[in-house]
Amino acid sequence: MTSPKSFLQLVADDLLGRSDIDFRRLVIVFPNKRAGLFFNEHLRRADRPLWAPQYVTISELFRSLAQCEVMDEIEAVCRIYNIYIGCTPGAEALSLDKFYGWGRQLLADFDDVDKNEADAACLFANMSDFADIEKAFGAPEEAMRHFRSCFRDMERSEVRRKFLGLWNILYNIYSSLNAGTSEGIAPYEGALYRNVAERLKQGTLRPREGFTYVFAGFNVLSSVERSLMEAFKEQAIFYWDYDEYYTERHPACEAGLFVKENIAAFGNALPPEAFRNMERSEGNRLLPEIEVVEAPTETAQAKSVAAWLKKNRAQSGTTDLRRMAVVLAGEGLMQGVLHALPEEVDKVNVTKGYPLSQTPAFALIDRFEPSAADSNAALLTALADRLKAEAARLAADGTIKKIFKDIYEEACFQAYTVVGRFSRLVAEASLNVTPQTLLRLLRTVLMQTDLPLHGEPLEGLQIMGVLETRLLDFDSVLVLSASEGNLPRQGGDNSFIPNELREAFSLTTVRRRTAVFAYYFYRLIQRARSVRLMYSAVTDGITRGEMSRFISQLLVESRIPISQYKMQLKPGISGGAGAADIAKPANLASLVERLSPSSIINYMKCPQMFYFKHVAKIPEPQPPVQEVAPNVFGSVFHNAAELFYKDQGGRRLTPDMLKRAAKETVKLREYVEQAYIAVRREAEPEADELLCRSENAVMKSAAVKCLAKMLLYDATYQSVKVVAEEERWQLTVDVDLPDGTQIPVLIKGFIDRVDEVEDVADGSCRTLLRVVDYKTGGAAKALPHVPAMFCCDGKHEHYAFQVSLYAMAYQRMHGKTAAPTIYYLNSLNKDNMPYLQMGSGKNAVPVYSYTDYAAEFETALKSLLSSIFDPAQPFTVTEEPEKVCKYCPYCRLCGM
């Protein structure tokens, strides 16, 4: 049983069979660099010695024809920003870090305009002249009617007015950016491509005489790429990869849209019979064999890789992994897959980029606090030195798995490179911003940077993204996260150019991107023997995970018997199964310079969670900034409560005043809006205020209700005076280690609220100083004793630990004892006492002063801190996996 020849093998065989080909004068153009390595392997099988042909990507071919390089993206965005500021004198200026996202999108739009050779002057016409636009459009009246309706009454929408203001200067920005090339400034990629295409059409630029050019494996072509191929046609051979399944038998399938156009325009050097592989017969079976598996979680998909490898090795009777591929259709699975690989898989080739934001290098920059006296040059030098030191530390750390050590060292190198680019721009006076803005901009750039991981392409298991599968064929394919939204990829549709204009000017559209992903999907499986397609059915809020539309098409249209399975999790979790202890590094105290209440709680829950987050400093996977993270509601409420009490100016509030405030819904909503904007901008500095106000209405309404509920509860006291909101605190605890040494441990944090209340709840009037912690979940419960605060085997005992730590810090800083108080917002009413209660059952009593249990608490705290820094105690996994692992962002890393 033999597999069909791979596409690259077919191309190699055809070229080797041509007597008129001089391989010394052969240039093979591939969509990516990697294909050349695999192609050489096929040429090596020839029965005669050969000169290796020259391999180039389409981008390298354009650059060689232009004889120049393209502008660095950071420099391009800085130039766009300077042009934008010059075009909007007197307008409210955005700082560069807030503009950066806009700048990247403008650059992408300009790039799209040039690569598709659109008339920029006509496209970016003044939108107030609808007659000229309609004339230029040539679009259907229905589309024009919709487009006009969006922008006719501009005064009705601030967002539309802002858009119109930006649109009317886009051509000025575009033309000014392109004018720089006449001054010796390198062009951006689209401008370079367009210039080459125009010169080829004019005949002032030609392919090298005597050379043969091969274009292999392309799919969708931009206008400039088509122009280049037209100009090279007489000296070129074209190879298109497809299957008649989606070009002939199912002509409506979008996967074949561009291939059919390309074959019609340029022909195909390979015969049609080479492209009849989908639904091919072998014995009494149709191939490929396809399994569709619904998984309960993303983590379950990652952990299934080892079993899939074992199964395919057994079926193929070989340990050769080169013909197997794991394809990650979604983001965020890379870490889990790498950790899930069995030990016998010693060679792995990773071609999908790894987010730099999930590495210690980014954490180092993210928490960097510059000195007020630092210049931009000094700041960047300090960061470069820290990155070099971090790289040296990683190289010497023997506790990190090799593949992750390689990733983290590469992250240091890439971050160091970006810092170097910033240093050059600062030295050239192209980047004139404050140090604070510079640091925010650097973080923004690194957040959007993926690491180019390298392995040995011709050996080992291939782990790749969907785009990296182009030109390559495998016998066994496992596609993870093959869900709707990943295949085809959703998002990335942001553009300053409305969709109607994109359609009319033949720019990239959502429909076009969908067709591209359809082609990649079908091309990936068309020559495979076995394919497993996995997707997660996780229900998140109002959305439910579902299989990709491409899988649904296969189920409906293909004749291949497709097996469908549903993965079930085992009902129990075996504590520590598959998880090895992690030895503590010798320099742990220097790696963990300070603790916070949440970091200590993480250690109590699971020491390995503490290690991944606070020692290895692996950032948690973050949702897209447009989505609301689970902790956002709490952050918005905290900020809104702070804004309300700041407005009270520290005065003592009576019940009547608080009740009136609780009814002022409009005012409360404004506090929530301002709090939400602040939280969103922390995640996305360039977030627009008007768009923020239009988001997450349900969450904001819930926050308003909680704020009103809190005020009504405060009205149950005779009076309330807020002394401080979000008060920063720190304390140092001297900790004795088992070896007899003592180390100082710094702990820092914030107290949500410090207040004074006149409390008459039990019939006697007392004035209490309180430290208050807001909790959006949980409910009040009594603790039998102080040690219970240091356990996480129940629900929310750590809340009591946290507020007790606040009370301890407040007493150390101010010399005053306070009542530890927790406001459980979902159950806050006059019948639920917010103070800690100690004792069992009916014997439980409220604690009105931290001093009542301070000595016992501080002894237990020192014991806990000693265990954290004791080098003899490794980082173990949690003893309560059923309660902890379900919500742990690092559960993929420890094998639980």
KAURTA-V705554 format. One record per residue. N is the residue number from 1. RES is the residue in one letter. PHI is phi in whole degrees, -180 to 180 (* if undefined). Layout:
N,RES,PHI ; N,RES,PHI
This chain:
1,M,* ; 2,T,-111 ; 3,S,-80 ; 4,P,-61 ; 5,K,-61 ; 6,S,-69 ; 7,F,-60 ; 8,L,-65 ; 9,Q,-65 ; 10,L,-61 ; 11,V,-65 ; 12,A,-61 ; 13,D,-61 ; 14,D,-66 ; 15,L,-67 ; 16,L,-66 ; 17,G,-85 ; 18,R,-94 ; 19,S,-75 ; 20,D,-93 ; 21,I,-94 ; 22,D,-101 ; 23,F,-65 ; 24,R,-71 ; 25,R,-118 ; 26,L,-112 ; 27,V,-116 ; 28,I,-104 ; 29,V,-104 ; 30,F,-113 ; 31,P,-67 ; 32,N,-143 ; 33,K,-72 ; 34,R,-65 ; 35,A,-61 ; 36,G,-61 ; 37,L,-63 ; 38,F,-69 ; 39,F,-65 ; 40,N,-59 ; 41,E,-61 ; 42,H,-72 ; 43,L,-67 ; 44,R,-62 ; 45,R,-82 ; 46,A,-66 ; 47,D,-90 ; 48,R,-149 ; 49,P,-69 ; 50,L,-136 ; 51,W,-77 ; 52,A,-71 ; 53,P,-70 ; 54,Q,-90 ; 55,Y,-108 ; 56,V,-139 ; 57,T,-87 ; 58,I,-62 ; 59,S,-66 ; 60,E,-65 ; 61,L,-65 ; 62,F,-60 ; 63,R,-68 ; 64,S,-67 ; 65,L,-68 ; 66,A,-79 ; 67,Q,58 ; 68,C,-159 ; 69,E,-97 ; 70,V,-96 ; 71,M,-70 ; 72,D,-61 ; 73,E,-61 ; 74,I,-62 ; 75,E,-64 ; 76,A,-63 ; 77,V,-66 ; 78,C,-62 ; 79,R,-65 ; 80,I,-61 ; 81,Y,-61 ; 82,N,-64 ; 83,I,-66 ; 84,Y,-60 ; 85,I,-62 ; 86,G,-68 ; 87,C,-87 ; 88,T,-127 ; 89,P,-65 ; 90,G,84 ; 91,A,-80 ; 92,E,-65 ; 93,A,-84 ; 94,L,-84 ; 95,S,-72 ; 96,L,-61 ; 97,D,-66 ; 98,K,-76 ; 99,F,-81 ; 100,Y,-57 ; 101,G,-62 ; 102,W,-59 ; 103,G,-61 ; 104,R,-64 ; 105,Q,-70 ; 106,L,-61 ; 107,L,-62 ; 108,A,-64 ; 109,D,-66 ; 110,F,-62 ; 111,D,-61 ; 112,D,-65 ; 113,V,-59 ; 114,D,-74 ; 115,K,-69 ; 116,N,-104 ; 117,E,50 ; 118,A,-79 ; 119,D,-77 ; 120,A,-64 ; 121,A,-63 ; 122,C,-74 ; 123,L,-62 ; 124,F,-93 ; 125,A,-64 ; 126,N,-61 ; 127,M,-69 ; 128,S,-72 ; 129,D,-99 ; 130,F,-66 ; 131,A,-64 ; 132,D,-66 ; 133,I,-64 ; 134,E,-64 ; 135,K,-64 ; 136,A,-72 ; 137,F,-60 ; 138,G,63 ; 139,A,-96 ; 140,P,-58 ; 141,E,-60 ; 142,E,-62 ; 143,A,-65 ; 144,M,-65 ; 145,R,-63 ; 146,H,-65 ; 147,F,-65 ; 148,R,-65 ; 149,S,-65 ; 150,C,-72 ; 151,F,-128 ; 152,R,-70 ; 153,D,-102 ; 154,M,-65 ; 155,E,-70 ; 156,R,-81 ; 157,S,-143 ; 158,E,-65 ; 159,V,-61 ; 160,R,-69 ; 161,R,-63 ; 162,K,-65 ; 163,F,-62 ; 164,L,-62 ; 165,G,-62 ; 166,L,-71 ; 167,W,-58 ; 168,N,-70 ; 169,I,-113 ; 170,L,-63 ; 171,Y,-67 ; 172,N,-62 ; 173,I,-65 ; 174,Y,-60 ; 175,S,-69 ; 176,S,-68 ; 177,L,-64 ; 178,N,-75 ; 179,A,-65 ; 180,G,-64 ; 181,T,-65 ; 182,S,-72 ; 183,E,-100 ; 184,G,89 ; 185,I,-84 ; 186,A,-61 ; 187,P,-80 ; 188,Y,-76 ; 189,E,-58 ; 190,G,-60 ; 191,A,-65 ; 192,L,-63 ; 193,Y,-59 ; 194,R,-64 ; 195,N,-62 ; 196,V,-63 ; 197,A,-61 ; 198,E,-66 ; 199,R,-70 ; 200,L,-66 ; 201,K,-65 ; 202,Q,-76 ; 203,G,84 ; 204,T,-82 ; 205,L,-136 ; 206,R,-138 ; 207,P,-67 ; 208,R,-65 ; 209,E,-68 ; 210,G,83 ; 211,F,-101 ; 212,T,-107 ; 213,Y,-111 ; 214,V,-114 ; 215,F,-109 ; 216,A,-129 ; 217,G,83 ; 218,F,-82 ; 219,N,-128 ; 220,V,-75 ; 221,L,-115 ; 222,S,-75 ; 223,S,-62 ; 224,V,-70 ; 225,E,-66 ; 226,R,-64 ; 227,S,-63 ; 228,L,-64 ; 229,M,-65 ; 230,E,-61 ; 231,A,-68 ; 232,F,-94 ; 233,K,-57 ; 234,E,-70 ; 235,Q,-112 ; 236,A,-123 ; 237,I,-121 ; 238,F,-116 ; 239,Y,-124 ; 240,W,-112 ; 241,D,-107 ; 242,Y,-164 ; 243,D,-144 ; 244,E,-66 ; 245,Y,-56 ; 246,Y,-106 ; 247,T,-102 ; 248,E,-115 ; 249,R,-72 ; 250,H,-129 ; 251,P,-63 ; 252,A,-79 ; 253,C,-68 ; 254,E,-67 ; 255,A,-62 ; 256,G,-95 ; 257,L,-57 ; 258,F,-80 ; 259,V,-61 ; 260,K,-63 ; 261,E,-64 ; 262,N,-69 ; 263,I,-64 ; 264,A,-62 ; 265,A,-84 ; 266,F,-125 ; 267,G,74 ; 268,N,-136 ; 269,A,-73 ; 270,L,-100 ; 271,P,-75 ; 272,P,-59 ; 273,E,-66 ; 274,A,-77 ; 275,F,-122 ; 276,R,-123 ; 277,N,-112 ; 278,M,-65 ; 279,E,63 ; 280,R,-76 ; 281,S,-95 ; 282,E,-146 ; 283,G,67 ; 284,N,-107 ; 285,R,-120 ; 286,L,-101 ; 287,L,-115 ; 288,P,-78 ; 289,E,-81 ; 290,I,-122 ; 291,E,-116 ; 292,V,-114 ; 293,V,-121 ; 294,E,-90 ; 295,A,-105 ; 296,P,-74 ; 297,T,-147 ; 298,E,-65 ; 299,T,-61 ; 300,A,-61 ; 301,Q,-63 ; 302,A,-60 ; 303,K,-72 ; 304,S,-81 ; 305,V,-62 ; 306,A,-60 ; 307,A,-66 ; 308,W,-64 ; 309,L,-62 ; 310,K,-61 ; 311,K,-64 ; 312,N,-73 ; 313,R,-65 ; 314,A,-66 ; 315,Q,-69 ; 316,S,-85 ; 317,G,68 ; 318,T,-142 ; 319,T,-98 ; 320,D,-71 ; 321,L,-97 ; 322,R,-66 ; 323,R,-97 ; 324,M,-117 ; 325,A,-138 ; 326,V,-107 ; 327,V,-110 ; 328,L,-100 ; 329,A,-79 ; 330,G,-112 ; 331,E,-85 ; 332,G,92 ; 333,L,-96 ; 334,M,-57 ; 335,Q,-58 ; 336,G,-62 ; 337,V,-66 ; 338,L,-63 ; 339,H,-73 ; 340,A,-83 ; 341,L,-66 ; 342,P,-69 ; 343,E,-60 ; 344,E,-71 ; 345,V,-85 ; 346,D,-95 ; 347,K,-124 ; 348,V,-134 ; 349,N,-113 ; 350,V,-104 ; 351,T,-114 ; 352,K,-82 ; 353,G,-61 ; 354,Y,-106 ; 355,P,-61 ; 356,L,-63 ; 357,S,-66 ; 358,Q,-104 ; 359,T,-128 ; 360,P,-61 ; 361,A,-61 ; 362,F,-69 ; 363,A,-59 ; 364,L,-61 ; 365,I,-73 ; 366,D,-65 ; 367,R,-99 ; 368,F,-68 ; 369,E,-118 ; 370,P,-73 ; 371,S,-74 ; 372,A,-61 ; 373,A,-89 ; 374,D,-68 ; 375,S,-83 ; 376,N,-60 ; 377,A,-64 ; 378,A,-66 ; 379,L,-61 ; 380,L,-67 ; 381,T,-64 ; 382,A,-63 ; 383,L,-66 ; 384,A,-61 ; 385,D,-64 ; 386,R,-66 ; 387,L,-66 ; 388,K,-64 ; 389,A,-66 ; 390,E,-65 ; 391,A,-63 ; 392,A,-65 ; 393,R,-63 ; 394,L,-64 ; 395,A,-63 ; 396,A,-90 ; 397,D,-83 ; 398,G,-90 ; 399,T,-94 ; 400,I,-96 ; 401,K,-56 ; 402,K,-54 ; 403,I,-64 ; 404,F,-76 ; 405,K,-61 ; 406,D,-61 ; 407,I,-64 ; 408,Y,-67 ; 409,E,-67 ; 410,E,-63 ; 411,A,-62 ; 412,C,-61 ; 413,F,-64 ; 414,Q,-66 ; 415,A,-63 ; 416,Y,-62 ; 417,T,-65 ; 418,V,-64 ; 419,V,-59 ; 420,G,-64 ; 421,R,-64 ; 422,F,-63 ; 423,S,-61 ; 424,R,-64 ; 425,L,-65 ; 426,V,-67 ; 427,A,-64 ; 428,E,-86 ; 429,A,61 ; 430,S,-88 ; 431,L,-132 ; 432,N,-105 ; 433,V,-139 ; 434,T,-73 ; 435,P,-57 ; 436,Q,-65 ; 437,T,-66 ; 438,L,-60 ; 439,L,-67 ; 440,R,-63 ; 441,L,-65 ; 442,L,-61 ; 443,R,-62 ; 444,T,-61 ; 445,V,-63 ; 446,L,-67 ; 447,M,-60 ; 448,Q,-102 ; 449,T,-105 ; 450,D,-108 ; 451,L,-84 ; 452,P,-81 ; 453,L,-81 ; 454,H,-129 ; 455,G,-139 ; 456,E,-96 ; 457,P,-58 ; 458,L,-96 ; 459,E,-134 ; 460,G,78 ; 461,L,-72 ; 462,Q,-96 ; 463,I,-118 ; 464,M,-149 ; 465,G,-88 ; 466,V,-61 ; 467,L,-65 ; 468,E,-76 ; 469,T,-83 ; 470,R,-55 ; 471,L,78 ; 472,L,-101 ; 473,D,-126 ; 474,F,-135 ; 475,D,-76 ; 476,S,-124 ; 477,V,-131 ; 478,L,-117 ; 479,V,-107 ; 480,L,-100 ; 481,S,60 ; 482,A,-82 ; 483,S,-111 ; 484,E,-63 ; 485,G,108 ; 486,N,-103 ; 487,L,-126 ; 488,P,-77 ; 489,R,-69 ; 490,Q,-98 ; 491,G,85 ; 492,G,71 ; 493,D,-90 ; 494,N,-64 ; 495,S,-165 ; 496,F,-82 ; 497,I,-100 ; 498,P,-58 ; 499,N,-61 ; 500,E,-60 ; 501,L,-68 ; 502,R,-62 ; 503,E,-63 ; 504,A,-68 ; 505,F,-101 ; 506,S,58 ; 507,L,-88 ; 508,T,-67 ; 509,T,-124 ; 510,V,-60 ; 511,R,-62 ; 512,R,-69 ; 513,R,-65 ; 514,T,-63 ; 515,A,-64 ; 516,V,-64 ; 517,F,-65 ; 518,A,-61 ; 519,Y,-62 ; 520,Y,-60 ; 521,F,-63 ; 522,Y,-69 ; 523,R,-64 ; 524,L,-64 ; 525,I,-102 ; 526,Q,-69 ; 527,R,-112 ; 528,A,-74 ; 529,R,-90 ; 530,S,-136 ; 531,V,-136 ; 532,R,-117 ; 533,L,-113 ; 534,M,-115 ; 535,Y,-145 ; 536,S,-99 ; 537,A,-102 ; 538,V,-64 ; 539,T,-92 ; 540,D,-128 ; 541,G,69 ; 542,I,-99 ; 543,T,-109 ; 544,R,-124 ; 545,G,-64 ; 546,E,-145 ; 547,M,-65 ; 548,S,-59 ; 549,R,-61 ; 550,F,-68 ; 551,I,-67 ; 552,S,-60 ; 553,Q,-62 ; 554,L,-61 ; 555,L,-62 ; 556,V,-86 ; 557,E,-98 ; 558,S,-83 ; 559,R,-93 ; 560,I,-70 ; 561,P,-67 ; 562,I,-108 ; 563,S,-86 ; 564,Q,-117 ; 565,Y,-131 ; 566,K,-127 ; 567,M,-75 ; 568,Q,-114 ; 569,L,-79 ; 570,K,-66 ; 571,P,-62 ; 572,G,-117 ; 573,I,-120 ; 574,S,-85 ; 575,G,-57 ; 576,G,80 ; 577,A,-63 ; 578,G,76 ; 579,A,-112 ; 580,A,-98 ; 581,D,-65 ; 582,I,-112 ; 583,A,-67 ; 584,K,-78 ; 585,P,-66 ; 586,A,-64 ; 587,N,-101 ; 588,L,-56 ; 589,A,-62 ; 590,S,-79 ; 591,L,-74 ; 592,V,-108 ; 593,E,-71 ; 594,R,-154 ; 595,L,-114 ; 596,S,-132 ; 597,P,-55 ; 598,S,-68 ; 599,S,-68 ; 600,I,-66 ; 601,I,-64 ; 602,N,-59 ; 603,Y,-64 ; 604,M,-63 ; 605,K,-71 ; 606,C,-161 ; 607,P,-57 ; 608,Q,-73 ; 609,M,-60 ; 610,F,-59 ; 611,Y,-61 ; 612,F,-61 ; 613,K,-85 ; 614,H,-109 ; 615,V,-107 ; 616,A,-71 ; 617,K,58 ; 618,I,-85 ; 619,P,-63 ; 620,E,-70 ; 621,P,-59 ; 622,Q,-106 ; 623,P,-72 ; 624,P,-54 ; 625,V,-63 ; 626,Q,-76 ; 627,E,-91 ; 628,V,-96 ; 629,A,-68 ; 630,P,-57 ; 631,N,-91 ; 632,V,-68 ; 633,F,-58 ; 634,G,-61 ; 635,S,-64 ; 636,V,-65 ; 637,F,-63 ; 638,H,-57 ; 639,N,-65 ; 640,A,-66 ; 641,A,-63 ; 642,E,-64 ; 643,L,-63 ; 644,F,-62 ; 645,Y,-74 ; 646,K,-64 ; 647,D,-66 ; 648,Q,-82 ; 649,G,65 ; 650,G,76 ; 651,R,-78 ; 652,R,-82 ; 653,L,-103 ; 654,T,-92 ; 655,P,-56 ; 656,D,-62 ; 657,M,-64 ; 658,L,-71 ; 659,K,-65 ; 660,R,-64 ; 661,A,-63 ; 662,A,-66 ; 663,K,-88 ; 664,E,-83 ; 665,T,-62 ; 666,V,-61 ; 667,K,-66 ; 668,L,-62 ; 669,R,-63 ; 670,E,-66 ; 671,Y,-59 ; 672,V,-66 ; 673,E,-59 ; 674,Q,-64 ; 675,A,-66 ; 676,Y,-64 ; 677,I,-60 ; 678,A,-64 ; 679,V,-67 ; 680,R,-64 ; 681,R,-73 ; 682,E,-67 ; 683,A,-85 ; 684,E,-138 ; 685,P,-55 ; 686,E,-90 ; 687,A,-57 ; 688,D,-79 ; 689,E,-62 ; 690,L,-66 ; 691,L,-68 ; 692,C,-60 ; 693,R,-68 ; 694,S,-92 ; 695,E,-95 ; 696,N,51 ; 697,A,-62 ; 698,V,-65 ; 699,M,-63 ; 700,K,-65 ; 701,S,-62 ; 702,A,-64 ; 703,A,-66 ; 704,V,-62 ; 705,K,-64 ; 706,C,-66 ; 707,L,-64 ; 708,A,-65 ; 709,K,-62 ; 710,M,-63 ; 711,L,-65 ; 712,L,-66 ; 713,Y,-67 ; 714,D,-59 ; 715,A,-71 ; 716,T,-78 ; 717,Y,-90 ; 718,Q,-63 ; 719,S,-163 ; 720,V,-137 ; 721,K,-129 ; 722,V,-83 ; 723,V,-86 ; 724,A,-156 ; 725,E,-123 ; 726,E,50 ; 727,E,-76 ; 728,R,-75 ; 729,W,-139 ; 730,Q,-153 ; 731,L,-148 ; 732,T,-114 ; 733,V,-115 ; 734,D,-81 ; 735,V,-116 ; 736,D,-89 ; 737,L,-94 ; 738,P,-60 ; 739,D,-83 ; 740,G,94 ; 741,T,-82 ; 742,Q,-129 ; 743,I,-128 ; 744,P,-86 ; 745,V,-114 ; 746,L,-91 ; 747,I,-124 ; 748,K,-130 ; 749,G,-179 ; 750,F,-130 ; 751,I,-98 ; 752,D,-56 ; 753,R,-162 ; 754,V,-119 ; 755,D,-144 ; 756,E,-120 ; 757,V,-129 ; 758,E,-98 ; 759,D,-107 ; 760,V,-123 ; 761,A,-62 ; 762,D,-102 ; 763,G,95 ; 764,S,-113 ; 765,C,-92 ; 766,R,-137 ; 767,T,-99 ; 768,L,-117 ; 769,L,-93 ; 770,R,-128 ; 771,V,-104 ; 772,V,-113 ; 773,D,-117 ; 774,Y,-87 ; 775,K,-131 ; 776,T,-82 ; 777,G,-130 ; 778,G,89 ; 779,A,-149 ; 780,A,-65 ; 781,K,-152 ; 782,A,-79 ; 783,L,-106 ; 784,P,-68 ; 785,H,-165 ; 786,V,-63 ; 787,P,-55 ; 788,A,-64 ; 789,M,-66 ; 790,F,-99 ; 791,C,-116 ; 792,C,-125 ; 793,D,-91 ; 794,G,-121 ; 795,K,-112 ; 796,H,69 ; 797,E,-61 ; 798,H,-67 ; 799,Y,-62 ; 800,A,-65 ; 801,F,-59 ; 802,Q,-62 ; 803,V,-71 ; 804,S,-68 ; 805,L,-64 ; 806,Y,-61 ; 807,A,-64 ; 808,M,-62 ; 809,A,-64 ; 810,Y,-65 ; 811,Q,-66 ; 812,R,-64 ; 813,M,-80 ; 814,H,-115 ; 815,G,70 ; 816,K,-123 ; 817,T,-90 ; 818,A,-132 ; 819,A,-88 ; 820,P,-66 ; 821,T,-134 ; 822,I,-123 ; 823,Y,-94 ; 824,Y,-83 ; 825,L,-65 ; 826,N,-76 ; 827,S,-131 ; 828,L,-82 ; 829,N,-158 ; 830,K,-65 ; 831,D,-90 ; 832,N,-107 ; 833,M,-74 ; 834,P,-86 ; 835,Y,-79 ; 836,L,-60 ; 837,Q,-123 ; 838,M,-117 ; 839,G,122 ; 840,S,-108 ; 841,G,57 ; 842,K,-73 ; 843,N,-86 ; 844,A,-69 ; 845,V,-129 ; 846,P,-71 ; 847,V,-103 ; 848,Y,-97 ; 849,S,-150 ; 850,Y,-61 ; 851,T,-62 ; 852,D,-61 ; 853,Y,-138 ; 854,A,-59 ; 855,A,-61 ; 856,E,-66 ; 857,F,-64 ; 858,E,-70 ; 859,T,-65 ; 860,A,-67 ; 861,L,-63 ; 862,K,-63 ; 863,S,-64 ; 864,L,-64 ; 865,L,-63 ; 866,S,-62 ; 867,S,-69 ; 868,I,-63 ; 869,F,-100 ; 870,D,-71 ; 871,P,-64 ; 872,A,-81 ; 873,Q,-98 ; 874,P,-72 ; 875,F,-80 ; 876,T,-98 ; 877,V,-89 ; 878,T,-60 ; 879,E,-91 ; 880,E,-126 ; 881,P,-62 ; 882,E,-61 ; 883,K,-96 ; 884,V,-97 ; 885,C,-65 ; 886,K,-59 ; 887,Y,-111 ; 888,C,-82 ; 889,P,-72 ; 890,Y,-110 ; 891,C,-64 ; 892,R,-70 ; 893,L,-84 ; 894,C,-103 ; 895,G,85 ; 896,M,-73
